[in-house]
């Protein structure tokens, strides 16, 4: 007689396996590290991109900040910059944030790169898949728009591999 696992236990085991794989990937010395002082902001709204850039550039003057209008453009820039942190809207035309995240993962695995921290930023509810990504790995998170400047700064600071000091 064969006993079946409950779906909850199977899901918990799968999440534990994914967490272990993610931890192993970040501890693997053969992986190429992210550009620690590079941030990629991805949002289809020009005003939001510019506000985020202005706030973060004033707080972290040594940070190189690139801007993309959608996930497809973000992938092109990420291939060139291998950013340490990606601040990304979830709902965009051409390629949304969830799909872009999956593309980042595939590229990082293929190139043997460390996966960057991804801060999803949205005015809508995050999907179950995004919530699972965030739950399994604390280096990723979701911020709700509108986001307060200090929350944005603190969130990015906590995810920079070598957090620059704020300007006095």
C-alpha positions in Angstrom: 0.0 0.0 0.0 1.3 3.4 -1.0 0.6 6.5 1.1 0.1 9.8 -0.7 1.6 13.0 0.6 -0.8 15.8 1.4 -0.5 18.6 -1.2 0.5 21.0 1.6 3.5 18.8 2.7 4.5 18.3 -0.9 4.4 22.1 -1.5 6.5 22.7 1.7 9.1 20.2 0.6 9.3 21.8 -2.9 9.7 25.2 -1.3 12.5 23.9 1.0 14.2 22.4 -2.1 14.0 25.7 -4.0 15.3 27.6 -0.9 18.2 25.2 -0.6 19.0 25.6 -4.3 18.8 29.4 -4.1 21.1 29.4 -1.0 23.5 27.1 -2.7 23.5 29.3 -5.8 24.4 32.4 -3.8 27.1 30.5 -1.8 28.7 29.0 -4.9 32.1 30.6 -5.5 32.1 29.6 -9.1 29.2 32.0 -9.9 29.9 35.4 -11.3 28.9 38.1 -8.7 26.5 40.9 -9.5 27.7 44.4 -10.2 27.2 45.5 -6.6 26.8 49.2 -7.4 24.4 48.8 -10.3 20.6 49.2 -9.9 18.1 48.6 -12.6 14.7 50.4 -12.4 12.0 48.9 -14.6 8.6 50.7 -14.9 6.4 51.6 -17.8 5.6 55.0 -16.3 8.2 57.7 -17.0 7.3 59.8 -14.0 7.8 56.8 -11.6 11.1 55.9 -13.1 12.4 59.4 -12.8 11.1 59.8 -9.2 12.7 56.5 -8.1 15.9 57.4 -9.8 16.1 60.9 -8.2 15.3 59.6 -4.7 17.8 56.7 -5.0 20.6 58.7 -6.7 20.4 61.4 -4.0 20.7 58.7 -1.3 23.3 56.6 -3.0 25.5 58.8 -5.2 27.9 56.1 -6.1 25.2 53.8 -7.4 24.9 53.4 -11.2 21.2 53.5 -12.1 19.8 52.2 -15.4 16.2 52.6 -16.5 14.0 50.3 -18.6 10.4 50.8 -19.7 9.4 47.1 -19.7 10.7 43.6 -19.0 12.1 43.1 -22.5 14.2 46.3 -22.3 15.2 45.3 -18.7 16.6 41.9 -20.0 18.8 43.7 -22.6 20.2 46.1 -19.9 20.6 43.2 -17.4 22.7 41.2 -19.9 25.0 44.2 -20.2 25.1 45.3 -16.5 24.3 42.2 -14.3 22.8 44.6 -11.8 22.9 43.8 -8.1 19.4 45.0 -7.5 16.4 45.2 -9.8 13.4 47.5 -8.8 10.6 46.3 -11.1 7.0 47.0 -11.7 4.9 43.9 -12.1 2.3 45.1 -14.7 3.9 46.5 -17.8 3.3 46.1 -21.6 5.6 43.9 -23.8 6.9 41.8 -20.9 5.6 42.1 -17.3 7.7 41.9 -14.2 6.8 38.3 -13.4 7.9 37.0 -16.8 11.1 39.2 -16.7 12.0 37.7 -13.3 11.8 34.2 -14.9 14.0 35.4 -17.8 16.5 36.8 -15.3 16.6 33.4 -13.5 17.1 31.5 -16.8 19.9 33.9 -17.9 21.6 33.8 -14.5 21.5 30.0 -14.5 22.8 29.8 -18.1 25.6 32.3 -17.6 26.4 31.0 -14.0 25.6 34.5 -12.6 24.4 35.2 -9.1 20.7 36.2 -9.2 20.1 39.8 -8.2 17.8 40.9 -5.5 14.4 41.8 -7.1 12.1 44.4 -5.5 8.7 44.1 -7.2 6.8 47.4 -6.9 3.1 47.4 -7.8 -0.2 49.2 -7.3 -2.0 45.9 -7.7 -2.1 42.6 -5.9 1.0 40.4 -6.5 0.2 37.0 -8.0 0.5 33.8 -6.0 3.8 33.0 -7.9 5.3 36.4 -6.9 4.2 35.9 -3.3 5.9 32.5 -3.4 9.1 33.9 -4.8 9.2 36.5 -2.0 8.3 34.0 0.7 11.0 31.5 -0.3 13.8 34.0 -0.6 14.0 37.1 1.6 16.4 38.9 -0.8 13.3 39.6 -3.0 10.3 41.6 -1.8 7.1 43.4 -2.9 6.5 47.1 -2.3 3.0 48.6 -2.8 2.6 51.8 -4.8 2.5 54.5 -3.8 5.7 53.8 -1.8 7.1 56.3 0.6 10.6 57.5 -0.2 12.2 56.3 3.1 10.6 52.8 2.6 12.1 52.7 -0.9 15.5 53.8 0.3 15.5 51.4 3.2 14.4 48.5 1.0 17.1 49.1 -1.6 19.8 49.7 1.1 19.0 46.4 2.7 19.5 44.6 -0.6 22.7 46.2 -1.8 25.5 43.7 -1.4 27.7 46.5 -0.1 25.3 49.2 1.0 26.7 52.7 0.3 26.4 55.2 3.1 23.7 57.8 2.8 24.7 61.4 2.0 24.7 63.6 5.1 
